[in-house]
Amino acid sequence: MSQPIDLYYWPTPNGWKISICLEEMGLAYNPIPVNIMAGDQFQPAFLKISPNNKMPAIVDPEGPEGQPMALFESGAILLYLADKTGQFLAENSRDRYATLQWLMFQMGSIGPMLGQAHHFRQYAPEKIAYAIDRYTNEATRLYGVLDKRLAEVEYVAGDYSIADMAIFPWLISYENQGQNLADYPHVKRWFEAINQRPAVQTGLALLKEERSRIKMDDAARKNLFGVQSK
């Protein structure tokens, strides 16, 4: 029997990418909570695995050549798991790069821009009209890009892939990003189809109750958004 992969995780869009992926691939894993509101991401033991003090991260005890493999950065983890299992990433170059470009679209645009829209609309200590407009407008543009693509294909790269697993979690909070899925009928169709997948539901449920018990206070804000002193 394969040894489970250690998943350093908290239920956020980046964390959900990997819990969903592991569930879709049928891989055994051991969830290790990294409560980013409590500052777990700054613990020395975690920093040895994820030097950028961000989750998710994994440790695969059965990595390449049978040796343990530690990885941080969710995009890198998705690629690693796809290569490890031969699932959700095509082998032929044309389809593989079609998937990779949409994965990079998530890493470079969907995640950063939607995250900023969410932050300035929901969490910023003061309402900065320029920032709210800037990132809400960019979110609107990106939803439009995605909607146009999904008018042509069932999933972002054609077949269901790690690119869909990467993008989907970031759209769960669409209302907090100033968006209405009804404005993007192809995104809505895609979103609802993915949301109904059993593996996706299981991945989203991981540590859900633990997160719900945490309150957003000054200490949590500092851990999430502040600068950690050395």
C-alpha positions as CSV (number, residue, x, y, z in Angstrom):
1,M,0.0,0.0,0.0
2,S,1.2,3.5,-0.9
3,Q,2.2,5.8,2.0
4,P,-0.1,8.8,2.3
5,I,1.0,12.2,1.2
6,D,1.3,14.8,3.9
7,L,-0.9,17.8,2.9
8,Y,-0.1,21.0,4.8
9,Y,-3.4,22.8,4.3
10,W,-6.0,25.4,5.3
11,P,-9.4,25.7,3.6
12,T,-8.8,28.6,1.2
13,P,-8.8,28.7,-2.6
14,N,-5.1,27.6,-2.8
15,G,-5.6,24.9,-0.3
16,W,-8.8,23.6,-2.0
17,K,-6.9,23.2,-5.3
18,I,-4.8,20.4,-3.7
19,S,-7.4,18.8,-1.6
20,I,-9.7,18.6,-4.7
21,C,-6.8,17.2,-6.8
22,L,-5.9,14.6,-4.3
23,E,-9.5,13.5,-4.0
24,E,-9.9,13.4,-7.8
25,M,-6.8,11.3,-8.2
26,G,-7.7,8.9,-5.5
27,L,-4.5,9.4,-3.6
28,A,-4.2,8.7,0.1
29,Y,-3.2,11.8,2.1
30,N,-2.8,13.0,5.6
31,P,-4.1,16.5,6.2
32,I,-2.0,18.6,8.5
33,P,-3.7,21.9,9.5
34,V,-1.8,25.1,8.9
35,N,-4.0,27.7,10.6
36,I,-2.9,30.8,8.7
37,M,-5.1,33.0,11.0
38,A,-3.2,31.7,14.0
39,G,0.2,32.1,12.4
40,D,1.1,28.5,11.9
41,Q,2.6,29.4,8.6
42,F,5.5,31.1,10.4
43,Q,6.5,28.1,12.4
44,P,10.1,27.0,11.8
45,A,9.1,23.4,11.0
46,F,6.7,24.6,8.3
47,L,9.2,27.1,6.9
48,K,11.6,24.2,6.1
49,I,8.9,22.8,3.8
50,S,7.5,26.1,2.5
51,P,10.1,28.9,2.8
52,N,7.7,31.5,1.5
53,N,5.5,30.9,4.6
54,K,2.5,30.0,2.4
55,M,0.3,26.9,2.3
56,P,-0.5,24.5,0.7
57,A,2.6,22.3,0.7
58,I,3.1,18.6,0.5
59,V,5.6,16.0,1.5
60,D,5.4,12.8,-0.6
61,P,7.2,10.0,1.2
62,E,7.3,8.1,-2.1
63,G,8.7,10.8,-4.4
64,P,11.0,10.4,-7.4
65,E,13.4,7.4,-7.1
66,G,11.4,6.4,-4.1
67,Q,12.8,9.3,-2.0
68,P,10.7,11.8,0.0
69,M,9.7,14.9,-2.0
70,A,8.7,18.2,-0.4
71,L,6.9,20.8,-2.5
72,F,5.4,24.2,-2.0
73,E,3.5,26.5,-4.5
74,S,0.1,25.1,-5.5
75,G,0.8,25.2,-9.2
76,A,3.9,23.1,-8.8
77,I,2.1,20.7,-6.6
78,L,-0.7,20.2,-9.2
79,L,1.9,19.5,-11.9
80,Y,3.8,17.1,-9.7
81,L,0.6,15.1,-8.8
82,A,-0.5,15.0,-12.4
83,D,2.9,13.6,-13.5
84,K,3.0,11.2,-10.5
85,T,-0.4,9.7,-11.4
86,G,-0.6,10.3,-15.1
87,Q,-4.0,11.9,-14.5
88,F,-5.7,15.2,-15.6
89,L,-2.7,16.4,-17.7
90,A,-2.4,15.1,-21.3
91,E,0.8,13.4,-22.4
92,N,0.8,14.8,-25.9
93,S,2.5,18.2,-26.2
94,R,-0.3,20.1,-27.8
95,D,-3.0,19.2,-25.2
96,R,-0.4,19.4,-22.3
97,Y,0.5,22.9,-23.2
98,A,-3.2,23.9,-23.6
99,T,-3.7,22.8,-20.0
100,L,-0.5,24.5,-18.8
101,Q,-1.4,27.9,-20.3
102,W,-4.7,27.9,-18.4
103,L,-3.0,26.8,-15.2
104,M,-0.6,29.7,-15.6
105,F,-3.6,32.0,-16.3
106,Q,-4.9,31.0,-12.8
107,M,-1.5,31.5,-11.2
108,G,-0.7,34.8,-12.8
109,S,-4.1,36.4,-13.2
110,I,-7.1,34.7,-11.6
111,G,-5.5,34.1,-8.2
112,P,-3.7,37.4,-7.7
113,M,-6.4,39.7,-9.2
114,L,-9.5,38.0,-7.7
115,G,-7.6,37.8,-4.4
116,Q,-7.0,41.5,-4.4
117,A,-10.6,42.3,-5.4
118,H,-11.8,40.2,-2.4
119,H,-9.3,41.8,-0.1
120,F,-10.1,45.4,-0.9
121,R,-13.8,44.8,-1.0
122,Q,-14.0,42.7,2.2
123,Y,-10.9,43.0,4.5
124,A,-9.1,46.3,3.9
125,P,-9.3,48.4,7.1
126,E,-10.4,51.4,5.0
127,K,-12.4,51.5,1.8
128,I,-10.1,52.7,-1.0
129,A,-12.3,53.5,-4.0
130,Y,-9.4,53.4,-6.5
131,A,-8.3,49.9,-5.3
132,I,-11.8,48.6,-5.2
133,D,-12.6,49.8,-8.7
134,R,-9.2,48.7,-10.0
135,Y,-9.4,45.1,-8.9
136,T,-13.2,44.7,-9.3
137,N,-12.8,45.8,-12.9
138,E,-10.0,43.4,-13.5
139,A,-12.0,40.6,-12.0
140,T,-14.8,41.5,-14.4
141,R,-12.4,41.3,-17.3
142,L,-11.0,37.9,-16.2
143,Y,-14.5,36.4,-15.8
144,G,-15.2,37.6,-19.3
145,V,-12.0,35.9,-20.6
146,L,-13.1,32.7,-18.9
147,D,-16.6,33.0,-20.2
148,K,-15.5,33.4,-23.8
149,R,-13.2,30.4,-23.5
150,L,-15.9,28.2,-22.0
151,A,-18.3,29.1,-24.8
152,E,-16.0,27.1,-27.0
153,V,-15.1,24.1,-24.8
154,E,-16.6,22.1,-21.9
155,Y,-13.6,22.7,-19.6
156,V,-10.9,25.3,-19.8
157,A,-8.4,23.0,-21.6
158,G,-11.0,20.8,-23.4
159,D,-11.0,17.9,-21.0
160,Y,-11.3,18.2,-17.2
161,S,-7.8,18.9,-15.9
162,I,-5.7,20.4,-13.2
163,A,-6.4,23.8,-14.8
164,D,-10.0,23.5,-13.8
165,M,-9.1,22.4,-10.3
166,A,-6.9,25.5,-10.0
167,I,-9.4,28.0,-11.3
168,F,-12.6,26.7,-9.8
169,P,-11.9,27.4,-6.1
170,W,-11.1,31.1,-6.8
171,L,-14.6,31.6,-8.2
172,I,-16.4,30.3,-5.1
173,S,-16.4,33.8,-3.5
174,Y,-17.6,35.5,-6.7
175,E,-20.0,37.7,-4.9
176,N,-17.2,39.1,-2.7
177,Q,-15.3,39.9,-5.9
178,G,-18.2,42.0,-7.1
179,Q,-19.4,39.4,-9.7
180,N,-22.7,37.7,-10.5
181,L,-22.4,34.3,-12.2
182,A,-25.6,35.0,-14.1
183,D,-23.6,37.5,-16.1
184,Y,-21.3,34.8,-17.4
185,P,-23.6,31.9,-18.5
186,H,-20.7,29.7,-19.7
187,V,-18.8,30.1,-16.5
188,K,-21.9,29.4,-14.6
189,R,-22.5,26.1,-16.5
190,W,-18.9,25.1,-15.9
191,F,-18.9,26.2,-12.2
192,E,-22.0,24.2,-11.4
193,A,-20.8,21.1,-13.2
194,I,-17.5,21.1,-11.2
195,N,-19.2,21.9,-8.0
196,Q,-21.4,18.8,-8.3
197,R,-18.4,16.4,-8.6
198,P,-18.1,14.2,-5.5
199,A,-14.4,14.6,-5.2
200,V,-14.7,18.4,-5.3
201,Q,-17.3,18.3,-2.6
202,T,-15.1,16.2,-0.4
203,G,-12.1,18.4,-1.1
204,L,-14.0,21.5,-0.2
205,A,-15.3,20.0,3.1
206,L,-11.8,19.3,4.4
207,L,-11.3,21.2,7.7
208,K,-14.4,23.3,7.0
209,E,-15.6,23.1,10.6
210,E,-12.2,24.1,12.0
211,R,-12.2,27.2,9.8
212,S,-15.7,28.2,10.8
213,R,-14.6,28.3,14.5
214,I,-11.9,30.9,13.9
215,K,-12.8,34.6,14.4
216,M,-11.3,37.4,12.4
217,D,-9.6,39.6,15.1
218,D,-6.6,41.9,15.1
219,A,-4.2,39.0,15.6
220,A,-5.7,37.1,12.7
221,R,-5.5,40.2,10.5
222,K,-1.8,40.6,11.4
223,N,-1.1,36.9,10.5
224,L,-3.0,37.1,7.3
225,F,-2.1,40.6,6.0
226,G,0.7,42.0,8.2
227,V,4.5,41.8,7.9
228,Q,6.0,39.2,10.1
229,S,9.0,40.4,12.0
230,K,12.2,38.4,12.0
